Amino acid sequence: MRKLVIFVLILVAIPVVWYWVSFPTVSYRYRLSIAVESDGQVHSGSSVIEVQYQFYPKFLSPIFGVTNERIWGQAVLIDLGARGALVAALHSGTGSGHVGVNADVLAARAFDPAGRSLGPGYPSALEKLRAVSQMRGHVDLTTDNLPPFIWFSDLTNPETARLLNPADFAGVIGDAARLQSAQVEMTTSPIFIDLDKRLPWYGTFTATNGVLKADGILLGYTAFIGNGTLQ
């Protein structure tokens, strides 16, 4: 009987081990912090974001690509008072005129400035991401590694959304508005979601699988809140 139990356990373990080896997973959590100066005041916000990469076996990568990426957490909202609000989105949506770096690669690019990419494929990308997941501390984001910014002149009206480059803050938002700081920090802090309550239209937006249009960009709900959906 004991031998039978051991044999069954081995049979069960073989596919589990094969899957673990063939589909390795790397994940890490980071805090994105943004500060913007406007009307003589500094307005700031932050959010904890978790990224998970699941790698396909090398022989499947020509079909499915190298990885699946999943995002948990929410975009960073910076309330500018009378001048509306800025959202540092999780991704730049689809369409023309993409601006910004998506949340799944933002921290990797920040902590690996020499690489700026995950390499030509598996296993180079796996090795780089494992190294990034072991990083500690914080890093300031450079001008070529910033999240997509969406400005709402009226936060209660999603139709006022406009995709902005930080260089255009002053000209569009006014009063010499400028990006004061942006940084990522590796963390183990819990993920907190409240953006659905701060965006009064978000509930209706998700219930209808809405798409927000901003300067030719199409933004789905995952630009604001990531719940493990594939990017």
Biotite code that builds the C-alpha atoms (Angstrom):
import biotite.structure as struc

atoms = struc.array([
    struc.Atom([0.000, 0.000, 0.000], chain_id="A", res_id=1, res_name="MET", atom_name="CA", element="C"),
    struc.Atom([2.777, 2.389, 0.889], chain_id="A", res_id=2, res_name="ARG", atom_name="CA", element="C"),
    struc.Atom([4.511, 1.761, -2.446], chain_id="A", res_id=3, res_name="LYS", atom_name="CA", element="C"),
    struc.Atom([1.258, 2.458, -4.267], chain_id="A", res_id=4, res_name="LEU", atom_name="CA", element="C"),
    struc.Atom([0.850, 5.782, -2.457], chain_id="A", res_id=5, res_name="VAL", atom_name="CA", element="C"),
    struc.Atom([4.424, 6.762, -3.315], chain_id="A", res_id=6, res_name="ILE", atom_name="CA", element="C"),
    struc.Atom([3.891, 5.780, -6.939], chain_id="A", res_id=7, res_name="PHE", atom_name="CA", element="C"),
    struc.Atom([0.712, 7.873, -7.158], chain_id="A", res_id=8, res_name="VAL", atom_name="CA", element="C"),
    struc.Atom([2.468, 10.864, -5.575], chain_id="A", res_id=9, res_name="LEU", atom_name="CA", element="C"),
    struc.Atom([5.261, 10.576, -8.121], chain_id="A", res_id=10, res_name="ILE", atom_name="CA", element="C"),
    struc.Atom([2.756, 10.475, -10.964], chain_id="A", res_id=11, res_name="LEU", atom_name="CA", element="C"),
    struc.Atom([1.091, 13.601, -9.625], chain_id="A", res_id=12, res_name="VAL", atom_name="CA", element="C"),
    struc.Atom([4.406, 15.370, -9.012], chain_id="A", res_id=13, res_name="ALA", atom_name="CA", element="C"),
    struc.Atom([5.810, 14.800, -12.503], chain_id="A", res_id=14, res_name="ILE", atom_name="CA", element="C"),
    struc.Atom([3.366, 17.108, -14.383], chain_id="A", res_id=15, res_name="PRO", atom_name="CA", element="C"),
    struc.Atom([3.521, 19.679, -11.556], chain_id="A", res_id=16, res_name="VAL", atom_name="CA", element="C"),
    struc.Atom([7.316, 19.828, -11.716], chain_id="A", res_id=17, res_name="VAL", atom_name="CA", element="C"),
    struc.Atom([7.254, 19.866, -15.521], chain_id="A", res_id=18, res_name="TRP", atom_name="CA", element="C"),
    struc.Atom([4.836, 22.812, -15.502], chain_id="A", res_id=19, res_name="TYR", atom_name="CA", element="C"),
    struc.Atom([6.916, 24.691, -12.898], chain_id="A", res_id=20, res_name="TRP", atom_name="CA", element="C"),
    struc.Atom([10.092, 24.211, -14.935], chain_id="A", res_id=21, res_name="VAL", atom_name="CA", element="C"),
    struc.Atom([8.534, 24.818, -18.362], chain_id="A", res_id=22, res_name="SER", atom_name="CA", element="C"),
    struc.Atom([6.369, 27.803, -17.384], chain_id="A", res_id=23, res_name="PHE", atom_name="CA", element="C"),
    struc.Atom([8.516, 29.745, -14.886], chain_id="A", res_id=24, res_name="PRO", atom_name="CA", element="C"),
    struc.Atom([6.927, 32.753, -13.196], chain_id="A", res_id=25, res_name="THR", atom_name="CA", element="C"),
    struc.Atom([8.548, 35.967, -11.970], chain_id="A", res_id=26, res_name="VAL", atom_name="CA", element="C"),
    struc.Atom([6.708, 38.616, -9.977], chain_id="A", res_id=27, res_name="SER", atom_name="CA", element="C"),
    struc.Atom([7.522, 41.749, -8.026], chain_id="A", res_id=28, res_name="TYR", atom_name="CA", element="C"),
    struc.Atom([5.707, 44.633, -6.401], chain_id="A", res_id=29, res_name="ARG", atom_name="CA", element="C"),
    struc.Atom([6.632, 48.297, -6.608], chain_id="A", res_id=30, res_name="TYR", atom_name="CA", element="C"),
    struc.Atom([5.281, 51.662, -5.515], chain_id="A", res_id=31, res_name="ARG", atom_name="CA", element="C"),
    struc.Atom([4.869, 54.324, -8.196], chain_id="A", res_id=32, res_name="LEU", atom_name="CA", element="C"),
    struc.Atom([4.975, 57.849, -6.725], chain_id="A", res_id=33, res_name="SER", atom_name="CA", element="C"),
    struc.Atom([4.228, 61.005, -8.717], chain_id="A", res_id=34, res_name="ILE", atom_name="CA", element="C"),
    struc.Atom([4.429, 64.676, -7.642], chain_id="A", res_id=35, res_name="ALA", atom_name="CA", element="C"),
    struc.Atom([3.231, 67.602, -9.766], chain_id="A", res_id=36, res_name="VAL", atom_name="CA", element="C"),
    struc.Atom([3.600, 71.299, -8.968], chain_id="A", res_id=37, res_name="GLU", atom_name="CA", element="C"),
    struc.Atom([0.708, 73.579, -9.897], chain_id="A", res_id=38, res_name="SER", atom_name="CA", element="C"),
    struc.Atom([-0.595, 76.895, -8.535], chain_id="A", res_id=39, res_name="ASP", atom_name="CA", element="C"),
    struc.Atom([2.397, 77.079, -6.223], chain_id="A", res_id=40, res_name="GLY", atom_name="CA", element="C"),
    struc.Atom([1.534, 73.796, -4.524], chain_id="A", res_id=41, res_name="GLN", atom_name="CA", element="C"),
    struc.Atom([2.847, 70.274, -4.831], chain_id="A", res_id=42, res_name="VAL", atom_name="CA", element="C"),
    struc.Atom([0.178, 67.650, -5.497], chain_id="A", res_id=43, res_name="HIS", atom_name="CA", element="C"),
    struc.Atom([1.162, 64.009, -5.162], chain_id="A", res_id=44, res_name="SER", atom_name="CA", element="C"),
    struc.Atom([-0.121, 60.474, -5.293], chain_id="A", res_id=45, res_name="GLY", atom_name="CA", element="C"),
    struc.Atom([1.173, 56.906, -5.202], chain_id="A", res_id=46, res_name="SER", atom_name="CA", element="C"),
    struc.Atom([0.073, 53.363, -5.845], chain_id="A", res_id=47, res_name="SER", atom_name="CA", element="C"),
    struc.Atom([1.411, 49.871, -5.214], chain_id="A", res_id=48, res_name="VAL", atom_name="CA", element="C"),
    struc.Atom([1.499, 47.786, -8.396], chain_id="A", res_id=49, res_name="ILE", atom_name="CA", element="C"),
    struc.Atom([2.310, 44.102, -8.798], chain_id="A", res_id=50, res_name="GLU", atom_name="CA", element="C"),
    struc.Atom([3.587, 42.632, -12.047], chain_id="A", res_id=51, res_name="VAL", atom_name="CA", element="C"),
    struc.Atom([3.685, 38.935, -12.858], chain_id="A", res_id=52, res_name="GLN", atom_name="CA", element="C"),
    struc.Atom([5.384, 37.392, -15.867], chain_id="A", res_id=53, res_name="TYR", atom_name="CA", element="C"),
    struc.Atom([4.648, 33.811, -16.847], chain_id="A", res_id=54, res_name="GLN", atom_name="CA", element="C"),
    struc.Atom([7.051, 32.489, -19.446], chain_id="A", res_id=55, res_name="PHE", atom_name="CA", element="C"),
    struc.Atom([6.097, 30.058, -22.167], chain_id="A", res_id=56, res_name="TYR", atom_name="CA", element="C"),
    struc.Atom([8.431, 27.179, -23.020], chain_id="A", res_id=57, res_name="PRO", atom_name="CA", element="C"),
    struc.Atom([10.943, 28.165, -25.678], chain_id="A", res_id=58, res_name="LYS", atom_name="CA", element="C"),
    struc.Atom([9.359, 25.872, -28.291], chain_id="A", res_id=59, res_name="PHE", atom_name="CA", element="C"),
    struc.Atom([5.999, 27.657, -27.848], chain_id="A", res_id=60, res_name="LEU", atom_name="CA", element="C"),
    struc.Atom([7.353, 31.213, -27.936], chain_id="A", res_id=61, res_name="SER", atom_name="CA", element="C"),
    struc.Atom([7.102, 31.523, -31.766], chain_id="A", res_id=62, res_name="PRO", atom_name="CA", element="C"),
    struc.Atom([3.344, 30.944, -31.378], chain_id="A", res_id=63, res_name="ILE", atom_name="CA", element="C"),
    struc.Atom([2.437, 32.666, -28.116], chain_id="A", res_id=64, res_name="PHE", atom_name="CA", element="C"),
    struc.Atom([5.357, 35.021, -27.595], chain_id="A", res_id=65, res_name="GLY", atom_name="CA", element="C"),
    struc.Atom([7.753, 34.978, -24.652], chain_id="A", res_id=66, res_name="VAL", atom_name="CA", element="C"),
    struc.Atom([5.468, 35.828, -21.727], chain_id="A", res_id=67, res_name="THR", atom_name="CA", element="C"),
    struc.Atom([2.030, 36.577, -20.424], chain_id="A", res_id=68, res_name="ASN", atom_name="CA", element="C"),
    struc.Atom([1.985, 39.689, -18.216], chain_id="A", res_id=69, res_name="GLU", atom_name="CA", element="C"),
    struc.Atom([-0.532, 40.305, -15.450], chain_id="A", res_id=70, res_name="ARG", atom_name="CA", element="C"),
    struc.Atom([-1.012, 43.515, -13.489], chain_id="A", res_id=71, res_name="ILE", atom_name="CA", element="C"),
    struc.Atom([-2.579, 44.097, -10.075], chain_id="A", res_id=72, res_name="TRP", atom_name="CA", element="C"),
    struc.Atom([-3.061, 47.510, -8.487], chain_id="A", res_id=73, res_name="GLY", atom_name="CA", element="C"),
    struc.Atom([-4.257, 50.853, -9.738], chain_id="A", res_id=74, res_name="GLN", atom_name="CA", element="C"),
    struc.Atom([-3.167, 53.941, -11.621], chain_id="A", res_id=75, res_name="ALA", atom_name="CA", element="C"),
    struc.Atom([-1.885, 56.937, -9.663], chain_id="A", res_id=76, res_name="VAL", atom_name="CA", element="C"),
    struc.Atom([-4.345, 59.814, -9.346], chain_id="A", res_id=77, res_name="LEU", atom_name="CA", element="C"),
    struc.Atom([-3.028, 63.327, -8.639], chain_id="A", res_id=78, res_name="ILE", atom_name="CA", element="C"),
    struc.Atom([-5.765, 65.768, -7.675], chain_id="A", res_id=79, res_name="ASP", atom_name="CA", element="C"),
    struc.Atom([-4.919, 69.254, -8.988], chain_id="A", res_id=80, res_name="LEU", atom_name="CA", element="C"),
    struc.Atom([-7.898, 70.961, -7.400], chain_id="A", res_id=81, res_name="GLY", atom_name="CA", element="C"),
    struc.Atom([-9.449, 73.566, -9.690], chain_id="A", res_id=82, res_name="ALA", atom_name="CA", element="C"),
    struc.Atom([-7.179, 72.428, -12.522], chain_id="A", res_id=83, res_name="ARG", atom_name="CA", element="C"),
    struc.Atom([-8.673, 68.939, -12.675], chain_id="A", res_id=84, res_name="GLY", atom_name="CA", element="C"),
    struc.Atom([-6.676, 65.768, -12.120], chain_id="A", res_id=85, res_name="ALA", atom_name="CA", element="C"),
    struc.Atom([-3.876, 63.759, -13.660], chain_id="A", res_id=86, res_name="LEU", atom_name="CA", element="C"),
    struc.Atom([-3.866, 59.979, -13.849], chain_id="A", res_id=87, res_name="VAL", atom_name="CA", element="C"),
    struc.Atom([-0.628, 58.069, -14.372], chain_id="A", res_id=88, res_name="ALA", atom_name="CA", element="C"),
    struc.Atom([-2.231, 55.146, -16.200], chain_id="A", res_id=89, res_name="ALA", atom_name="CA", element="C"),
    struc.Atom([-1.210, 51.488, -16.121], chain_id="A", res_id=90, res_name="LEU", atom_name="CA", element="C"),
    struc.Atom([-0.989, 51.360, -19.899], chain_id="A", res_id=91, res_name="HIS", atom_name="CA", element="C"),
    struc.Atom([-1.327, 53.648, -22.883], chain_id="A", res_id=92, res_name="SER", atom_name="CA", element="C"),
    struc.Atom([-4.283, 51.921, -24.542], chain_id="A", res_id=93, res_name="GLY", atom_name="CA", element="C"),
    struc.Atom([-4.540, 51.211, -28.237], chain_id="A", res_id=94, res_name="THR", atom_name="CA", element="C"),
    struc.Atom([-4.634, 53.466, -31.243], chain_id="A", res_id=95, res_name="GLY", atom_name="CA", element="C"),
    struc.Atom([-2.281, 56.071, -32.606], chain_id="A", res_id=96, res_name="SER", atom_name="CA", element="C"),
    struc.Atom([0.013, 58.414, -30.743], chain_id="A", res_id=97, res_name="GLY", atom_name="CA", element="C"),
    struc.Atom([1.013, 56.214, -27.821], chain_id="A", res_id=98, res_name="HIS", atom_name="CA", element="C"),
    struc.Atom([2.652, 58.171, -25.027], chain_id="A", res_id=99, res_name="VAL", atom_name="CA", element="C"),
    struc.Atom([4.349, 56.655, -22.003], chain_id="A", res_id=100, res_name="GLY", atom_name="CA", element="C"),
    struc.Atom([5.662, 53.337, -20.713], chain_id="A", res_id=101, res_name="VAL", atom_name="CA", element="C"),
    struc.Atom([3.288, 50.634, -19.506], chain_id="A", res_id=102, res_name="ASN", atom_name="CA", element="C"),
    struc.Atom([3.261, 49.458, -15.889], chain_id="A", res_id=103, res_name="ALA", atom_name="CA", element="C"),
    struc.Atom([4.472, 45.946, -16.718], chain_id="A", res_id=104, res_name="ASP", atom_name="CA", element="C"),
    struc.Atom([7.892, 47.229, -17.846], chain_id="A", res_id=105, res_name="VAL", atom_name="CA", element="C"),
    struc.Atom([8.185, 50.569, -16.012], chain_id="A", res_id=106, res_name="LEU", atom_name="CA", element="C"),
    struc.Atom([10.097, 49.285, -12.970], chain_id="A", res_id=107, res_name="ALA", atom_name="CA", element="C"),
    struc.Atom([12.196, 46.848, -15.010], chain_id="A", res_id=108, res_name="ALA", atom_name="CA", element="C"),
    struc.Atom([13.374, 49.704, -17.225], chain_id="A", res_id=109, res_name="ARG", atom_name="CA", element="C"),
    struc.Atom([14.058, 51.882, -14.182], chain_id="A", res_id=110, res_name="ALA", atom_name="CA", element="C"),
    struc.Atom([16.181, 49.291, -12.395], chain_id="A", res_id=111, res_name="PHE", atom_name="CA", element="C"),
    struc.Atom([17.925, 48.144, -15.578], chain_id="A", res_id=112, res_name="ASP", atom_name="CA", element="C"),
    struc.Atom([18.741, 51.401, -17.403], chain_id="A", res_id=113, res_name="PRO", atom_name="CA", element="C"),
    struc.Atom([21.555, 49.787, -19.364], chain_id="A", res_id=114, res_name="ALA", atom_name="CA", element="C"),
    struc.Atom([19.235, 47.173, -20.813], chain_id="A", res_id=115, res_name="GLY", atom_name="CA", element="C"),
    struc.Atom([16.072, 49.180, -21.465], chain_id="A", res_id=116, res_name="ARG", atom_name="CA", element="C"),
    struc.Atom([14.599, 45.996, -22.846], chain_id="A", res_id=117, res_name="SER", atom_name="CA", element="C"),
    struc.Atom([14.100, 42.464, -21.650], chain_id="A", res_id=118, res_name="LEU", atom_name="CA", element="C"),
    struc.Atom([16.439, 41.058, -24.238], chain_id="A", res_id=119, res_name="GLY", atom_name="CA", element="C"),
    struc.Atom([15.799, 39.103, -27.426], chain_id="A", res_id=120, res_name="PRO", atom_name="CA", element="C"),
    struc.Atom([13.685, 36.482, -25.693], chain_id="A", res_id=121, res_name="GLY", atom_name="CA", element="C"),
    struc.Atom([13.785, 33.496, -23.420], chain_id="A", res_id=122, res_name="TYR", atom_name="CA", element="C"),
    struc.Atom([15.963, 32.909, -21.355], chain_id="A", res_id=123, res_name="PRO", atom_name="CA", element="C"),
    struc.Atom([17.528, 36.376, -21.486], chain_id="A", res_id=124, res_name="SER", atom_name="CA", element="C"),
    struc.Atom([14.293, 38.062, -20.379], chain_id="A", res_id=125, res_name="ALA", atom_name="CA", element="C"),
    struc.Atom([13.806, 35.539, -17.565], chain_id="A", res_id=126, res_name="LEU", atom_name="CA", element="C"),
    struc.Atom([17.263, 36.208, -16.166], chain_id="A", res_id=127, res_name="GLU", atom_name="CA", element="C"),
    struc.Atom([16.781, 39.989, -16.303], chain_id="A", res_id=128, res_name="LYS", atom_name="CA", element="C"),
    struc.Atom([13.396, 39.880, -14.604], chain_id="A", res_id=129, res_name="LEU", atom_name="CA", element="C"),
    struc.Atom([14.659, 37.599, -11.866], chain_id="A", res_id=130, res_name="ARG", atom_name="CA", element="C"),
    struc.Atom([17.435, 40.114, -11.240], chain_id="A", res_id=131, res_name="ALA", atom_name="CA", element="C"),
    struc.Atom([14.929, 43.001, -11.157], chain_id="A", res_id=132, res_name="VAL", atom_name="CA", element="C"),
    struc.Atom([12.714, 41.126, -8.667], chain_id="A", res_id=133, res_name="SER", atom_name="CA", element="C"),
    struc.Atom([15.668, 41.051, -6.248], chain_id="A", res_id=134, res_name="GLN", atom_name="CA", element="C"),
    struc.Atom([16.276, 44.806, -6.430], chain_id="A", res_id=135, res_name="MET", atom_name="CA", element="C"),
    struc.Atom([15.691, 47.028, -3.402], chain_id="A", res_id=136, res_name="ARG", atom_name="CA", element="C"),
    struc.Atom([15.320, 50.758, -2.815], chain_id="A", res_id=137, res_name="GLY", atom_name="CA", element="C"),
    struc.Atom([13.931, 53.425, -5.107], chain_id="A", res_id=138, res_name="HIS", atom_name="CA", element="C"),
    struc.Atom([14.886, 54.867, -8.494], chain_id="A", res_id=139, res_name="VAL", atom_name="CA", element="C"),
    struc.Atom([13.911, 58.186, -10.080], chain_id="A", res_id=140, res_name="ASP", atom_name="CA", element="C"),
    struc.Atom([12.201, 57.787, -13.444], chain_id="A", res_id=141, res_name="LEU", atom_name="CA", element="C"),
    struc.Atom([13.890, 59.399, -16.422], chain_id="A", res_id=142, res_name="THR", atom_name="CA", element="C"),
    struc.Atom([12.098, 61.417, -19.092], chain_id="A", res_id=143, res_name="THR", atom_name="CA", element="C"),
    struc.Atom([12.116, 58.437, -21.469], chain_id="A", res_id=144, res_name="ASP", atom_name="CA", element="C"),
    struc.Atom([10.634, 56.129, -18.832], chain_id="A", res_id=145, res_name="ASN", atom_name="CA", element="C"),
    struc.Atom([7.426, 57.698, -17.536], chain_id="A", res_id=146, res_name="LEU", atom_name="CA", element="C"),
    struc.Atom([3.891, 56.282, -17.342], chain_id="A", res_id=147, res_name="PRO", atom_name="CA", element="C"),
    struc.Atom([1.155, 57.532, -19.699], chain_id="A", res_id=148, res_name="PRO", atom_name="CA", element="C"),
    struc.Atom([-0.490, 60.642, -18.221], chain_id="A", res_id=149, res_name="PHE", atom_name="CA", element="C"),
    struc.Atom([-4.184, 61.337, -18.733], chain_id="A", res_id=150, res_name="ILE", atom_name="CA", element="C"),
    struc.Atom([-5.483, 64.769, -17.747], chain_id="A", res_id=151, res_name="TRP", atom_name="CA", element="C"),
    struc.Atom([-9.119, 65.300, -16.849], chain_id="A", res_id=152, res_name="PHE", atom_name="CA", element="C"),
    struc.Atom([-10.094, 68.962, -16.809], chain_id="A", res_id=153, res_name="SER", atom_name="CA", element="C"),
    struc.Atom([-13.237, 67.699, -15.040], chain_id="A", res_id=154, res_name="ASP", atom_name="CA", element="C"),
    struc.Atom([-12.749, 64.468, -13.117], chain_id="A", res_id=155, res_name="LEU", atom_name="CA", element="C"),
    struc.Atom([-16.490, 63.821, -13.090], chain_id="A", res_id=156, res_name="THR", atom_name="CA", element="C"),
    struc.Atom([-16.633, 63.824, -16.887], chain_id="A", res_id=157, res_name="ASN", atom_name="CA", element="C"),
    struc.Atom([-14.623, 61.088, -18.676], chain_id="A", res_id=158, res_name="PRO", atom_name="CA", element="C"),
    struc.Atom([-15.088, 62.887, -21.991], chain_id="A", res_id=159, res_name="GLU", atom_name="CA", element="C"),
    struc.Atom([-12.639, 65.585, -20.827], chain_id="A", res_id=160, res_name="THR", atom_name="CA", element="C"),
    struc.Atom([-9.781, 63.044, -20.871], chain_id="A", res_id=161, res_name="ALA", atom_name="CA", element="C"),
    struc.Atom([-6.657, 64.103, -22.697], chain_id="A", res_id=162, res_name="ARG", atom_name="CA", element="C"),
    struc.Atom([-3.400, 62.182, -23.051], chain_id="A", res_id=163, res_name="LEU", atom_name="CA", element="C"),
    struc.Atom([-0.489, 64.442, -22.108], chain_id="A", res_id=164, res_name="LEU", atom_name="CA", element="C"),
    struc.Atom([3.274, 64.419, -22.272], chain_id="A", res_id=165, res_name="ASN", atom_name="CA", element="C"),
    struc.Atom([4.819, 66.009, -19.129], chain_id="A", res_id=166, res_name="PRO", atom_name="CA", element="C"),
    struc.Atom([6.505, 68.577, -21.370], chain_id="A", res_id=167, res_name="ALA", atom_name="CA", element="C"),
    struc.Atom([3.022, 69.844, -22.251], chain_id="A", res_id=168, res_name="ASP", atom_name="CA", element="C"),
    struc.Atom([1.688, 70.170, -18.684], chain_id="A", res_id=169, res_name="PHE", atom_name="CA", element="C"),
    struc.Atom([2.261, 73.914, -18.441], chain_id="A", res_id=170, res_name="ALA", atom_name="CA", element="C"),
    struc.Atom([0.790, 74.734, -21.835], chain_id="A", res_id=171, res_name="GLY", atom_name="CA", element="C"),
    struc.Atom([-2.350, 72.638, -21.358], chain_id="A", res_id=172, res_name="VAL", atom_name="CA", element="C"),
    struc.Atom([-3.009, 72.558, -17.605], chain_id="A", res_id=173, res_name="ILE", atom_name="CA", element="C"),
    struc.Atom([-1.726, 76.095, -17.072], chain_id="A", res_id=174, res_name="GLY", atom_name="CA", element="C"),
    struc.Atom([0.062, 78.017, -14.316], chain_id="A", res_id=175, res_name="ASP", atom_name="CA", element="C"),
    struc.Atom([3.454, 76.562, -15.194], chain_id="A", res_id=176, res_name="ALA", atom_name="CA", element="C"),
    struc.Atom([2.349, 73.107, -14.072], chain_id="A", res_id=177, res_name="ALA", atom_name="CA", element="C"),
    struc.Atom([5.259, 70.703, -14.113], chain_id="A", res_id=178, res_name="ARG", atom_name="CA", element="C"),
    struc.Atom([6.207, 67.192, -13.156], chain_id="A", res_id=179, res_name="LEU", atom_name="CA", element="C"),
    struc.Atom([8.264, 67.618, -9.997], chain_id="A", res_id=180, res_name="GLN", atom_name="CA", element="C"),
    struc.Atom([9.213, 63.999, -9.377], chain_id="A", res_id=181, res_name="SER", atom_name="CA", element="C"),
    struc.Atom([8.435, 60.439, -10.404], chain_id="A", res_id=182, res_name="ALA", atom_name="CA", element="C"),
    struc.Atom([9.968, 57.345, -8.890], chain_id="A", res_id=183, res_name="GLN", atom_name="CA", element="C"),
    struc.Atom([9.498, 53.635, -8.383], chain_id="A", res_id=184, res_name="VAL", atom_name="CA", element="C"),
    struc.Atom([10.384, 51.741, -5.218], chain_id="A", res_id=185, res_name="GLU", atom_name="CA", element="C"),
    struc.Atom([10.379, 48.004, -4.676], chain_id="A", res_id=186, res_name="MET", atom_name="CA", element="C"),
    struc.Atom([8.017, 47.114, -1.841], chain_id="A", res_id=187, res_name="THR", atom_name="CA", element="C"),
    struc.Atom([6.104, 44.356, -0.094], chain_id="A", res_id=188, res_name="THR", atom_name="CA", element="C"),
    struc.Atom([3.293, 46.715, 0.947], chain_id="A", res_id=189, res_name="SER", atom_name="CA", element="C"),
    struc.Atom([-0.277, 45.571, 0.307], chain_id="A", res_id=190, res_name="PRO", atom_name="CA", element="C"),
    struc.Atom([-2.165, 46.640, -2.800], chain_id="A", res_id=191, res_name="ILE", atom_name="CA", element="C"),
    struc.Atom([-4.930, 49.159, -2.115], chain_id="A", res_id=192, res_name="PHE", atom_name="CA", element="C"),
    struc.Atom([-7.767, 49.876, -4.533], chain_id="A", res_id=193, res_name="ILE", atom_name="CA", element="C"),
    struc.Atom([-9.953, 52.971, -4.218], chain_id="A", res_id=194, res_name="ASP", atom_name="CA", element="C"),
    struc.Atom([-9.758, 54.507, -7.687], chain_id="A", res_id=195, res_name="LEU", atom_name="CA", element="C"),
    struc.Atom([-13.169, 53.074, -8.544], chain_id="A", res_id=196, res_name="ASP", atom_name="CA", element="C"),
    struc.Atom([-14.599, 55.323, -5.806], chain_id="A", res_id=197, res_name="LYS", atom_name="CA", element="C"),
    struc.Atom([-12.567, 58.394, -6.775], chain_id="A", res_id=198, res_name="ARG", atom_name="CA", element="C"),
    struc.Atom([-13.643, 58.195, -10.419], chain_id="A", res_id=199, res_name="LEU", atom_name="CA", element="C"),
    struc.Atom([-17.433, 58.655, -10.188], chain_id="A", res_id=200, res_name="PRO", atom_name="CA", element="C"),
    struc.Atom([-18.011, 57.226, -13.677], chain_id="A", res_id=201, res_name="TRP", atom_name="CA", element="C"),
    struc.Atom([-15.843, 54.151, -13.293], chain_id="A", res_id=202, res_name="TYR", atom_name="CA", element="C"),
    struc.Atom([-18.603, 51.761, -12.185], chain_id="A", res_id=203, res_name="GLY", atom_name="CA", element="C"),
    struc.Atom([-20.737, 52.455, -15.254], chain_id="A", res_id=204, res_name="THR", atom_name="CA", element="C"),
    struc.Atom([-17.624, 52.400, -17.407], chain_id="A", res_id=205, res_name="PHE", atom_name="CA", element="C"),
    struc.Atom([-16.684, 48.844, -16.393], chain_id="A", res_id=206, res_name="THR", atom_name="CA", element="C"),
    struc.Atom([-20.240, 47.534, -16.321], chain_id="A", res_id=207, res_name="ALA", atom_name="CA", element="C"),
    struc.Atom([-20.644, 48.385, -19.981], chain_id="A", res_id=208, res_name="THR", atom_name="CA", element="C"),
    struc.Atom([-17.082, 47.340, -20.955], chain_id="A", res_id=209, res_name="ASN", atom_name="CA", element="C"),
    struc.Atom([-16.605, 50.942, -21.959], chain_id="A", res_id=210, res_name="GLY", atom_name="CA", element="C"),
    struc.Atom([-13.737, 52.405, -23.925], chain_id="A", res_id=211, res_name="VAL", atom_name="CA", element="C"),
    struc.Atom([-12.490, 55.875, -23.102], chain_id="A", res_id=212, res_name="LEU", atom_name="CA", element="C"),
    struc.Atom([-11.316, 57.954, -26.054], chain_id="A", res_id=213, res_name="LYS", atom_name="CA", element="C"),
    struc.Atom([-8.519, 60.449, -25.457], chain_id="A", res_id=214, res_name="ALA", atom_name="CA", element="C"),
    struc.Atom([-6.773, 62.098, -28.400], chain_id="A", res_id=215, res_name="ASP", atom_name="CA", element="C"),
    struc.Atom([-7.254, 59.065, -30.618], chain_id="A", res_id=216, res_name="GLY", atom_name="CA", element="C"),
    struc.Atom([-6.255, 56.626, -27.858], chain_id="A", res_id=217, res_name="ILE", atom_name="CA", element="C"),
    struc.Atom([-8.692, 53.934, -26.759], chain_id="A", res_id=218, res_name="LEU", atom_name="CA", element="C"),
    struc.Atom([-8.475, 53.196, -23.037], chain_id="A", res_id=219, res_name="LEU", atom_name="CA", element="C"),
    struc.Atom([-10.208, 50.262, -21.378], chain_id="A", res_id=220, res_name="GLY", atom_name="CA", element="C"),
    struc.Atom([-10.832, 49.872, -17.639], chain_id="A", res_id=221, res_name="TYR", atom_name="CA", element="C"),
    struc.Atom([-7.493, 48.058, -17.176], chain_id="A", res_id=222, res_name="THR", atom_name="CA", element="C"),
    struc.Atom([-5.724, 51.360, -17.817], chain_id="A", res_id=223, res_name="ALA", atom_name="CA", element="C"),
    struc.Atom([-7.024, 52.436, -14.411], chain_id="A", res_id=224, res_name="PHE", atom_name="CA", element="C"),
    struc.Atom([-7.288, 49.265, -12.295], chain_id="A", res_id=225, res_name="ILE", atom_name="CA", element="C"),
    struc.Atom([-5.418, 46.014, -12.873], chain_id="A", res_id=226, res_name="GLY", atom_name="CA", element="C"),
    struc.Atom([-7.027, 42.881, -11.468], chain_id="A", res_id=227, res_name="ASN", atom_name="CA", element="C"),
    struc.Atom([-4.742, 40.240, -12.932], chain_id="A", res_id=228, res_name="GLY", atom_name="CA", element="C"),
    struc.Atom([-6.065, 40.702, -16.444], chain_id="A", res_id=229, res_name="THR", atom_name="CA", element="C"),
    struc.Atom([-3.618, 39.782, -19.160], chain_id="A", res_id=230, res_name="LEU", atom_name="CA", element="C"),
    struc.Atom([-2.026, 42.904, -20.650], chain_id="A", res_id=231, res_name="GLN", atom_name="CA", element="C"),
])
